[in-house]
Amino acid sequence: MRVALLRDFVEENWPSIEVYADRLAYGLRKLSSDLEIIEVRLPAWSWSDWHLPMPYGRKASLRTLGLYLSRWIRYPLALRNIKADVYHILDNSYGHLAFSLVPQRTVVTSHGGTPRSWRRWNPEGPSMWVFDLAFRGMLRAARIITVSEYAKGELLAEAKYPPEHIHVVYHGIDEWFHPAGDEKRWQVRNRHLQPGEKVMILHVGHCAARKNVEGALKAVTLLRQMGLTVRFLQIGGTFTTAQRHLVETLGIGEIVTQIPYVPNADLPILYAAADVFVFPSFYEGFGIPLIEAMACGTPVVCSDWELFHEVCGDAAVFADPRRPEALADAVARVLSDLALAEELRQRGLERAKMFTWRRTAAETLRIYKELL
């Protein structure tokens, strides 16, 4: 069987999609010697970062224009020369590629989001129009993989598509996500904690509105008011102007550390060093940092909504993300109750065993075979 994995342009800079593509390709190759895996990865057209006039008060650049033109012109043209039994579009935002493929041999992985849900977090404009077209293209595919039951239900609520042709395949965790020894943990804690600080609270992800970083910052402020000496470590994002202003207004600048980029292999020790991992998102398709934190033995406090119950089971403390005081109370409860913290660690380690890239690859291969 010849399978073409259609990857995103590297210029998109979406780490979670890159991890998914890398691990799926590796896992498929390990599963069967009869599989021929072709990874389609093209360079995007790029130009100088000159700003272009855009409607709705938004800004764009020729780099952005280059990415859009590459998605819609360069990629479809390149597909004419790629012959395969199965074409797997690895990211639903590239679902428009299905317009250039034989639908009966096309699979798309949807990482979450529909035109309705995405409009809650993105302004109307060119990017949303492109997303709409990608969504319509995805619906042409013979099979759709969703990364959670929640994402499957969301898709079916908005689109007419055969439910039996949607398969839920969870993400996995790399083998290097595991608990660390006390010596390594304390080395990291000593690097980040300032004199007098005893608690390290971690958040991993970008800082878009749906991530609710503001809720985490306000919760940290409340914890400080409770008398806890905390350090808030944010990894993987860059605060917006409004978020930087909030940090200043709350007066917590001296207890906040932000690291915009950390290699995937360096994340486990940071998870393991934290006392609590907080994930107060308003919207996700899955939430890979949740299972990474659990695999590293870190107690999890996250949003109290359907998807996170699906991912975490009974291995997390859930709180209303709209109420910073609820988040703060949940974190304080974990910090003050050593038995609860240990119980969450053990449950999290057990829960994380469900999520392996080998399982992801095996279930994906079954879908290919069913399609053929």
N, C-alpha and C positions, 0 to 999 in steps of 0.2 A: 504494500500500500504506500502510495506517495502522497504525503501531506504537506501542504504549504501553510506555514504559520505566518500570517500577515501582521508584522509588528508595527508599532508606532514609530514615527521619526524620532530619533534620539534628541533632536532639538526641542521636542515637547517638554522634556525634563519632568516626567512623571515617574518618580522612583517606584511606586507600588506596581505600576503597570510593567515596568522593566523587570522587577523581581518576578512577577507572574509569568512573563514571557520566557525569561531565562530558565526558571525552575520547571515549567511545563515542557519546554524543549528537551531539557536534560532528562527529565523523568520519562518522557516518551521513548527517547533513544535507549534508555536502560531497560525498558519493558520488553522490547521486541526487536530482534535483529532484522525482521522482515519489513520494518518500517523505514521508509526513506523520508527524513524530515528536511524540508527546505525552509530555512528562515529568511523571509523576505524583509530586508531592512535597508531602506533607501535613505540617502542624504536629502534633506530638504533644500529647496532653493532658499537662499538667504541674501539679503542686501543690507546696506548700512541702516543703522537705527534712526532713520529719518521719520519724524512724526507726520502722520496723515490726518487730515480733517475727518472727523467721524460724527455721526448723528448722536443725539441723546447725551451730549456732553462727555462722551467717552474719548479715550485716546487710543491710538494704534500706531504702529510703525511699519516700515517696509519689511521688517523681520516677520511681523504677524501676517502681513499680506503674503510673504513668501511661503509661510507654513500653509495658509489656506489654499494657495494655488498649487502647492505641492500635493496636498491631500486630494484635490479635486481634478488635477490635470496630470501631474507627473506619476502619481501612484497608479491610477487607472490605465495609463498608457503602458506602464511597465508590466502590468498584469497580463497583457496580451502575449507576452513571451514566457509566461510561467505555466507549465502544464502539471496538473496534479489530479489525484483522485478525489481529494478533499481539500477545500480551502477554508482555513479557520481564521477569521478576523478576531484578533485577540482583545479588541477594545471597541465597545459599542459606539464611541464617538467617531470611529472610522467605519460605521455601518454603511455609509454611502458606497463603499467599495462593492457591496453586494449587487449594485446596479450594473457592475462590470463583470460579474461572475455568473456561472450557471447556478441558479438558486437551489436546485436539487442536490448540489454537492457543496453547499456553503453552510458553515457553522459560525455563529457570532457569540462571543462572550460578553454579556451585559454585566458591568460592574456596578449597576444601579443608576437610577435616574430615568425619568420620563419627561417629555416636554412640560407636563403639568407640574411635576415636583421640582424640576430644574428652574422653572420660572420663579419659584419662591426665593431663590438665592442668586439669580442672575438677571440683570436688566435686559429688557427687550432690545434687540439690535442684531447686527450681523452674526454674532456668535450663537445666539439662540436660533436664528434662522438656519444656520448650518447644522446645529444640533437636531432641529426638526427633520431635516433631510436625512441625516444619519440614522435617526430613529425609524423613519419610513423605509430606508434601505435595509436596516436590520430585520424588519418584519418580512422581507422577501426570502430570508434564509430558511432552509429546510429545518434547521435546528437552532435553538437558542439555549445557551448555558447561562444561568444566573448564579450568582455567588451566595445567594441566601434564599430561603423560602419567602422572606419578606419582599425581596426584590422581585421574585416571581409573581407574588400576589399584586404588587404595585403595577407591574407590566400588564397583567391580565385585566386589571381594573381600568386601564386606559386604552388598550388595543385589542382588536379582534385577532387572536392568534390561537392555534390549537394547543390547549394546555398540555396534551400528551407529548408535544414536541418541544416543551421547555423542560430542561433538566437542571436540577440544583447540584452544583459541584462546588464545595467549599474550597477556600484557599488553604494553603499549608504553611508550615513554619520550617525555616532552615534548621538544620541539626545543631548549629552553634547557639541557638537560643535555649539556654539552660541556666540553672542557678549557679552562682559564683561562690567561691570560698570567701571566708570572712576577711582574709588578708587583702584580696583584690577589691572587695567591696569597700573596705575602709580606705584603701588608696584613692579610689574615686571620690568617696565622700569627703576625704580631707582636701581633695583638689577643688571641690566646689563649695563646700560649706565654709562659711566665714566664722571667725571666733564667736563663740556663744550660740551658734545655730546648731540645733539638734535634729531637725526634721527636714528631709528632702522629698519634695513633691514633684512628680514628673508628668509632663504632657508631651506626646510625640505626634506630630502632624503639622500641616500648614495652618495659616491663620485666616483663612477665608471665613466669611460670616457664619456659615453653617457649622463651623467647628466650635463656636461658642467659647472662644478663648477669653472673651470678656467675663463670662460667668466664672471661669476658673480664677481669673485675676481678682474678682470681687470676693470669691470664696477664700482665697489666700489672705486677703485683707481681714476678713472676719476671723480667720484662724489666728491671725496675729493679735487681733483685739481680745481673743480668748486667752492670750498669754503664751501661745505656742511660738517658739523661735523657729521659723520655717524659712526654707530656701525653695523658690519655685524655679524649676529648670524646664524651659521650653525648647524642644529640639525639632528641627525640620521646618521652621517657619520664619517669617520676617514680619514683625508687628507693622500694622498699618499706621498711618498718621493718627487716626482716631484711637487706636489701641495704645500707642505711645503716650498720647495725651491722657488716657485713662490711667495709665501707670503713674504718671506725674500727679494727677488729681488725687488718686488714692494714697499717694505718698509711699509707694512700695518699690521705687526704683532700685533701692539698695539691696533688696532681697530677691530680685528677679534676674535670672541669667538666661540668655537666649543664644542658642547655637544653630544657625540656619541650616547647616549640613553636617551630617555624620554618616560615614559609610555604613552600610547595612551590617557588616561583620563587627563593627565597633559598638553597635547598639546594645547587645545583651548585657554587658557589664554596667551600662548606665541604667537599664531597667532593674538589674539585680541590686544596684546600690541604693535605689529609691525606697523610701518607706511606704509610699502609696503612689499608684499610677492613677491619674484622673483623666477621664475621657467624656466631657460633657456635651458631646456633639448634638446638634439638632437634627442632622441628617447624615446618613452614611449608606453605602451599599452593602458593606460588610463590617469593616473595622479591624484591619490586620493588626494594628498596635495592641488591641485587646488580647489576642491570642499570644502575641509576642511577650507581653507583660506576664501573662499567666504561666507561660513556659519557663520564664526566668524566676518564678516564685515570688512575684511582686503582687501584693493585694491590690485589687482593682475597685475603683469607685467610678461608676459611669451613669449615663442617662437611663432613666426608667422608661424604656419604650420597647416595643415588641421585638425589634431586630436584635437589640443587645441581650435580651433574655434568650433569644435563639442562639446567639454566639456564646454567651457566658454561662448559661444554665444557672446553677446555684453557686457559682464560683465568683460572685461579685456582689458588692453592695450597690443598690440602685437608688438614684435620687432624681428629683425633678430638676432638669437642667435650666428651667426658667427661673428657679429660685436659688440664688447664690447661698442663702442661709441653709437650704437643704443640702447642697453640696458640701458646705463647710461642716455641717453636723455629721454627715456621713463619713467624711475624712477624719474628723475628731473622734468619732466612735471607733474607727479602725485603729487609730493611734493610741487610744486609751485602753482598749480591750485586747490584751495580748493573746488571749485564747481565740478571739474572733480573727485576729490577724493571721494566726497560725492555721486556723481552719480554712481561711481563704487561700492561703498559700498551697495547702495540700489539695484542696478542691481544684484550684487553678492548674496545678501541675497535672492532675489526672484529666481534667477537661482538655488541656492542650494536646494530649496524646491523640485526640480525635483528628487533629488537623495536620496532615502530612502531605508533602508534595507528591509522594509516591501514590497516595490515594487519589489526589487530584488528577495525576496523569492516567492512572488506571481507569477511573470513571470517564475521563475524556476519551480515552481510546475505545471504550465500549460504545460511546456515542458515534464515533467515526464508523465503527463496524456496523452498527444499526443503520446508519445512513446509507451505507453501501449495500 
